[in-house]
Amino acid sequence: MRIKIINPNTTWSMTDKIGQCARSVASAGTEIIAVSPAMGPASIESHYDEALAVPGLLQEIAKGEREEGCDAYVIACFGDPGLKAARELARGPVVGIAEAAMHLASMIGSRFSVVTTLSRTIGQAWHLAEAYGMQRFCANVRACELPVLELEEPGSKARERIVDECRRALDEDGSDVIVLGCAGMADLCAHITQQLSVPVVDGVAAATRLAETLAALRLNTSKRGELATPLPKAYTGALSGFTLGDNSGHASHQETRR
């Protein structure tokens, strides 16, 4: 099985960390391909960043379908950018890390708190909780006021600030599970679990295992209705490379591999 993990930002040090996390939980025989797009923002911390991250993300999905024979995909950003568009392009399952983390958290406790980076991203996390039917399980979304790229800086105090915010979430929100609200926090899961003695859900690990399970069960993305392959049409200017033709060959290739 081949699972492609796409970090929609272009910071490869973060992508390497995300790939290591995914490989640590993947089953024997599962190949993990961790990539960043060729274009996009260095980090995703606003709606503007998220919108501009989607074209590069979709290029990687298309490449996975056309050239790499991928069985499933993970979108490794807690905003789950471009998730439905990616599902339209992909034959196999596509899992967002926020979606995966919230669902798993709801199964192991009564209430969870999301601990994320900047407060400006809190609204998007609440929006996703509502969209995924997780709002009744989500006690709070809290920010550490850490820029995403500070998580990549050696010697930064990011780890301590995240642990402190998680501790406050348990004390103040009535939560019994922590959800890490950034793919860049993937390597902190075990440390925070040890420090606080509660389940801590990292979306990268959660999404990797869910994507693997869906692919193993041959539960591919439905191509009937809303998530059908996009209609062939021309795109112009900087988007001319996104012009779609007949994608039937992609589907038959995936079926052959299965």
VENBEL-V69063 format. One record per backbone hydrogen bond with DSSP energy under -1.0 kcal/mol. NH is the residue of the N-H (numbers start at 1). CO is the residue of the C=O. E is the energy in kcal/mol with one decimal. If there is no record, write none. Layout:
NH;CO;E + NH;CO;E
This chain:
3;31;-3.0 + 4;72;-2.4 + 5;33;-3.3 + 6;74;-3.1 + 7;35;-2.7 + 10;41;-2.0 + 15;11;-1.6 + 16;12;-2.7 + 17;13;-1.6 + 18;14;-2.5 + 19;15;-2.6 + 20;16;-2.1 + 21;17;-2.1 + 22;18;-2.4 + 23;19;-2.5 + 24;20;-1.7 + 26;22;-1.4 + 30;27;-2.1 + 31;1;-3.4 + 33;3;-2.7 + 35;5;-2.6 + 50;46;-2.3 + 51;47;-2.6 + 52;48;-2.1 + 53;49;-1.1 + 57;53;-1.8 + 58;54;-2.8 + 59;55;-2.0 + 60;56;-1.7 + 61;57;-1.9 + 62;58;-2.7 + 63;59;-2.3 + 64;60;-2.2 + 65;61;-1.9 + 66;62;-2.9 + 67;63;-2.9 + 68;63;-1.6 + 70;64;-1.9 + 71;2;-2.9 + 72;2;-1.2 + 73;93;-2.2 + 74;4;-2.4 + 75;95;-2.4 + 76;6;-2.7 + 77;75;-1.5 + 80;77;-2.3 + 83;80;-1.3 + 86;82;-2.7 + 87;83;-2.0 + 88;84;-1.7 + 89;85;-1.5 + 90;86;-2.2 + 95;73;-2.3 + 97;75;-1.7 + 100;96;-2.3 + 101;97;-2.5 + 102;98;-2.5 + 103;99;-1.9 + 104;100;-2.4 + 105;101;-2.5 + 106;102;-1.9 + 107;104;-1.1 + 108;105;-1.1 + 112;137;-2.5 + 113;177;-2.0 + 114;140;-2.5 + 115;179;-2.6 + 116;142;-3.4 + 121;118;-1.8 + 122;119;-1.6 + 125;121;-1.7 + 126;122;-2.2 + 127;123;-2.3 + 128;124;-2.3 + 129;125;-2.3 + 130;126;-2.2 + 131;127;-2.6 + 132;128;-2.5 + 133;130;-1.3 + 134;129;-3.1 + 135;129;-1.0 + 137;134;-1.4 + 138;134;-1.4 + 139;112;-2.6 + 142;114;-3.3 + 144;116;-1.6 + 145;117;-2.1 + 146;117;-1.2 + 150;147;-1.5 + 151;148;-1.7 + 152;149;-1.3 + 153;150;-1.1 + 156;153;-1.7 + 161;157;-2.1 + 162;158;-2.4 + 163;159;-2.3 + 164;160;-2.4 + 165;161;-2.0 + 166;162;-2.3 + 167;163;-2.3 + 168;164;-2.2 + 169;165;-2.0 + 170;166;-1.9 + 171;167;-2.1 + 172;168;-3.0 + 173;169;-2.1 + 176;111;-2.5 + 178;199;-2.2 + 179;113;-2.8 + 180;201;-2.4 + 181;115;-3.3 + 185;182;-1.8 + 186;183;-1.7 + 188;185;-2.5 + 192;188;-2.6 + 193;189;-2.4 + 194;190;-2.2 + 195;191;-2.1 + 196;192;-2.4 + 197;193;-2.1 + 201;178;-3.2 + 206;202;-2.3 + 207;203;-2.9 + 208;204;-2.2 + 209;205;-2.1 + 210;206;-2.1 + 211;207;-2.9 + 212;208;-2.2 + 213;209;-2.2 + 214;210;-2.7 + 215;211;-2.3 + 216;212;-2.4 + 217;213;-2.0 + 218;215;-1.3 + 219;214;-2.8 + 220;218;-1.2 + 221;91;-1.4 + 228;225;-1.9 + 239;236;-1.7 + 240;237;-1.9 + 242;239;-2.3 + 243;240;-1.5 + 244;233;-1.5 + 250;247;-1.1 + 251;247;-1.4 + 252;248;-2.3 + 253;249;-2.1 + 254;250;-2.2 + 255;251;-2.4 + 256;252;-2.3 + 257;253;-2.1 + 258;254;-1.5
